[in-house]
Amino acid sequence: MAEEPVRLGESGQEALTPREARLERGAALLRWGAVASAVLSGLVILTALAGGLRLVPDLFPALHGLLLGQVAGPDDAAVAGAILLTQINTALLLVMMVGVQARELWALAGVWLLAVINGAALARAGFTPALLTIIFAAWAGLVISRDARAFRLNPVMLKELRGRMRGVRAFFVLTVYLGLMSGFTALLYLIYTPVNQVTGSAAAGEVGRVLFMGIVGIEVVLIIFIAPAFTAGAITGERERQTYDLLRATLLAAPSFVVGKLESALTYVLLLLLAAIPLQSIAFLFGGVTEGELALAFIILTVTAITLGTVGIYFSAITPRTLTASVRSYTATLVAAFVAPVVMSFVLGILNAAAGRASPVVEAALIYLGDLVVSLNPIATALSTQELLINRQVIGFWTDTLASDGSTIPRVSPWITFTIIYLVVSAVLVVVSIRRMRRAEE
């Protein structure tokens, strides 16, 4: 017997079956879990600021015991770690919400995995904010597990990816991409080595670091131009080919359509990133580069590609023409990647100059603001992360000494905050794209 509609969908026209209603309920639970985690993170930040301003005495030890009671170490560092972990949960809950809406197979396992990981963090580290994530993720998992058969490999992604890989264009782009990177690597080696004729492991390590940073830099630039190009015409192209109405006449849901288009483009971009790893590994021949640096570079590049891909999807959903979507996508991308660093360097110069003459609280606030500004740009994030790895051997948390009174404050490597911010932005853009598509169909 066919399922009877139970309520109206978001458009107010199409009714949802009991299965669709349960999946929407599961996605809503994940969304509310993300909101709750974000609110909790904000409350902890405000409370920590009150402790930093010394409005409440002995506040950091109390927060340490409440948030990460089983982790030893400085109280301020523990509070900062709890805030960061809560924000990571916010980003992951939003990503899982998008996956549930699109009925992605990875989302079904991801929701339970998120609950299990947070359960382990609660048991081993006393991370009490994990309770929110555990409750909402497990609740959503129970709801959507009743319709486990609804989750599958995205058909749009499979179709688009097969069509892309069967054509000449995919291999041509891959060849040009690797050719440009190889030529740039060879040119950088030829230019740099004659200038540094000093022999020894230290000189070789310097060459390895220069080659690695050069390869990662050119990858970032190429991804900035490639990722939006693959997604800016994803939806508008269907409209221009007059196949959009045929796709919408099928049983394919709008979230599956949007996410499938995004996944097909990002899978190919991921192939480009994986194909460039051997070039990055050339730096190991000279030394000076570790496996951690290679992994962090891959994470930064992947997150950048995901976010720029969602930017293209967003403009493709809200504009009627591919050309318009491409122009807007590249404008937003180029402003964020090239114009913003110039403005950021000017702002950071002013902040650094002001921090030297400020009180400890103001100096710490300016430092954290500068870290946030750096984390908004992939190029600045990659350079800052690399500098921390080379000079301080830091991959996560570290402490910095204030110039005003010699006290220390906890800081985090830029790639972590960069990943959180960009994943949240990606999830929000996908959700907005889905809603704009549904609104256009009314």
C-alpha angles and dihedrals in degrees: 000000000000118000115255120231112258106186144355121278126233093278091057091232109074120061121223124233119228089261093051090045092054092049091049089049091052091050090048091053090053090048092052089046090055091049091049092049091048092050091048091050090051092050091051091049091051090047091049090051089054088053092047091052087049092235088136118035121228092008099138095058089051092049090046092055092045100046105029104011097161097049118092122212141076114342096229092050091050092051091048090050091051091051091049094048091049090052090049088054089051092054094045093048090054091049091050090049091057090047093052092049089052092044091236116177092224091057093061091057094034095060092055092042090054091052092048094049091050090047089055091048090051093049098042103033104021090241097171097181085068087077090076093052093044092052097047096038094047092044091050090045092055091049097049095039088072086069100037091143090065090069116085145138106297109261093206091053092050093048095046094044094049091048092048095050094046092060131077095240095072094055092041091054091046091050094048091045094052092040093055092047093047092049092048091049092051092046092049091050093049092048097044103042098058089053091053108046093158111125126217140074094287092057091045090050090052090053090050092052092048092050092047094049091046093052093047090047094053089046091055091050093048092047089051089059099036105044098058091044092060095050107030091081097037096105102016089053090060090051093048092049088048091235096112095087090050091054092047090051089064125081090260111126121228093245091053090050095050096041092044091055090048094047094051092054095043092048089059091046088051088054089055091051093049091048090056095054093089088056091051089048090062086081089067089068089065098036127221092105127090134202089251091061090050091051094047092049090052091050093050092048093047095048090047091052092048094051096044089047091054089049088058092047091050095053090042089057097048100041129064099217133056093222092055092046091049094049092049093045094051092044092054092043097047093046091051094044104039112011094044095056091057091051091043093053090053092048093046091051090055092045093050092049091049094045093063092061098038134096118265093260094049092044091052091048091051091049092052090047090052091050090052092050091051091050092058093069125059095211094050090045093052093048094046093047091050091049092052091049093050101040103031105016088232123155100163130359126011138163127243129199119233116230093215100064107353095250121139131239130192118249134181131219111263095237091069096054089039091056093048095048095045095046091051091049090048093051092047092049092050092049092048090048091053092050093048090053092050091047091051090055094057 
